[in-house]
Structure formats: C-alpha cells, structure tokens
C-alpha cells in the first residue's frame, strides 16, 4: 500500500496522501478476521463493523456540489448544499472507499450509534425510517469506564505537567465560556488554509477557546502563522499541539456544553 513503517493507526499517518492507502490496507484484513471468527467457539452472535471497514464495492455517481436540497425525512425543514453536506470519505480520490462504505452499511442489519435517545430521539427515529433499518443508541460510551485516571490518559501520552497546565488554564475561565476545538484522528489532516480559517473564526468570535492541532498538520508556514495568531489571542486562547486529554477537557465546567469537532 506504500505506507511507511509504523502506521498502526490513523494517528500515526504522517500526511493526508497516505490516508487512502491506510484504509485499503485495513480492508485486506477482512479475510483473516472472518477466518478467525469462524474458529471461535461459541460462535460470535454478531459482528459490529466500523464504517472504515467496509466489505463490498459499488459505484458513486457525481453530483453538482452547489445544488441545494431539502434533507428528506428530517424532523424539521433543513436545506443544505451538497458541497457542504459531505459524508465520511466523500472526497476526490476516495471514491472506492466511499462506495465500499455505502455497500457495507446497506448490507448491515442496523446501525450502532454513540448517542442516547434522550438527546435526539426525533433524529434517531427519522434516520431509522429513512434507512429502513433498526438503530441502537448505545451512548455515551465514554461513561462506561468509571476510572477517571484511565479516561484522562487514554490515547497518546501526555506529561503530568502538560495535563496540569491545561487543567489550570481551564479552571481560571468562567463556567461555560470556553470553545473546545478538536477535529480528532479520523479527519486525518486539515490543510493550511482550513487551519487558518478556523483560527480566524475563533479570533473573530471574541470567545475564549482551547484549540487542539495535530502535530503533523503544523507545517513551517502554519507554525509561523500560529505564532502571530497566539500573540493576538493569548489572553483568551490556548493552542495544544499534538494530543490533548479530551475527557479531562470536556468534564471541566468552563467548557461549553457544545464544541467544534469533526462531523
């Protein structure tokens, strides 16, 4: 697949160019996984497959990215532009992956979603009706683990000093006053232009913010821009380069109940 050594998960992909190859490599594990499952006793009762692990292929017809449309079977009227309503992996160069995901989802008996009915029952019911499939709302799964130390340190490692600094910075802010921005591992990499646009939006908001940027996204040009940006927003903003303890951040009272993430 042309991947460099050590690309064991999405966090370790050095750049966007390796993304398609990584997911293609993951798909090659399907046969070995099926063989392993068939050897188990008692046999597994079901297989919950992530949308990044599709099994079949299909063709996708191109559409006008500027064509507005009403979202069907939505609880309320919502008109969007196709170019701003992309699905996972619905990008140029990812057509095969996108087709496989659609085929895999179409063949599944239902969907398992990390949410809960009390939060968005109307949307779950509408989505289930539109798909013609059952939906199981099993979230928020982050509450399953009760060990706070484990929650705060899961994923990449962060030093105690860095964790303490982030926590102290948040504690100094007023309740529900901080915008938390993190696009997560699945977004692979944001372009320099996208990062600058996000930063300019945060600056224009005049709101306190904590912005997490993956290290692989910080090119020399981005770093130079960030230094100037931090100079202008230092009194109300904190940029974390690399990985941040998301659970610790989201449980802090100063962070708004909603935050900007990858969707």
DACOR-V730413 format. One record per backbone hydrogen bond with DSSP energy under -1.0 kcal/mol. NH is the residue of the N-H (numbers start at 1). CO is the residue of the C=O. E is the energy in kcal/mol with one decimal. If there is no record, write none. Layout:
((NH CO E) (NH CO E))
This chain:
((8 6 -2.1) (12 9 -1.5) (13 10 -1.5) (18 15 -1.5) (19 16 -1.9) (22 18 -2.2) (23 19 -2.1) (24 20 -2.0) (25 21 -2.1) (26 22 -2.1) (27 23 -1.8) (29 26 -1.6) (30 27 -1.5) (33 29 -2.4) (34 30 -2.7) (35 31 -2.3) (36 32 -2.2) (37 33 -2.6) (38 34 -2.1) (40 37 -1.3) (53 50 -2.3) (67 64 -1.6) (69 80 -2.4) (71 78 -2.8) (80 69 -2.4) (82 67 -1.4) (83 65 -2.9) (84 81 -2.2) (85 82 -1.6) (90 87 -2.0) (91 89 -1.7) (94 91 -2.2) (98 94 -2.7) (99 95 -2.5) (100 96 -2.3) (101 97 -2.3) (102 98 -2.1) (103 99 -2.2) (104 100 -2.6) (105 101 -2.7) (106 102 -2.2) (107 103 -1.5) (111 134 -1.9) (113 136 -2.6) (115 113 -2.1) (119 116 -1.8) (120 116 -1.3) (121 117 -1.2) (124 120 -2.1) (125 121 -2.5) (126 122 -2.0) (127 123 -2.5) (128 124 -2.5) (129 125 -2.2) (130 126 -2.5) (131 127 -2.3) (132 128 -1.9) (133 128 -1.3) (136 111 -3.0) (138 113 -2.1) (139 115 -2.8) (143 140 -1.9) (144 141 -1.6) (151 147 -2.2) (152 148 -2.7) (153 149 -1.3) (163 159 -2.4) (164 160 -2.5) (165 161 -2.3) (166 162 -2.4) (167 163 -2.4) (168 164 -2.6) (169 165 -2.5) (170 166 -2.2) (171 167 -2.3) (172 168 -1.2) (173 170 -1.7) (176 253 -2.6) (177 174 -1.2) (177 254 -1.7) (178 254 -2.8) (179 208 -2.7) (181 210 -2.8) (182 260 -2.2) (188 185 -1.8) (189 187 -1.1) (195 191 -2.3) (196 192 -2.3) (197 193 -2.3) (198 194 -2.4) (199 195 -2.5) (200 196 -2.7) (201 197 -2.0) (202 198 -2.3) (203 199 -2.4) (204 200 -2.3) (205 201 -1.3) (209 236 -1.9) (210 179 -2.8) (211 238 -2.6) (212 181 -3.0) (213 240 -2.6) (217 214 -1.4) (218 215 -1.3) (219 217 -1.4) (223 219 -3.0) (224 220 -2.1) (225 221 -2.0) (226 222 -3.0) (227 223 -2.1) (228 224 -1.3) (229 225 -2.6) (230 226 -3.3) (231 227 -1.4) (232 228 -1.4) (233 229 -1.5) (234 230 -1.2) (236 233 -1.8) (237 233 -1.9) (238 209 -1.9) (240 211 -2.7) (242 213 -3.4) (246 244 -1.6) (249 245 -2.1) (250 246 -3.0) (251 247 -1.5) (252 249 -1.5) (255 252 -1.5) (256 178 -2.7) (260 180 -1.4))
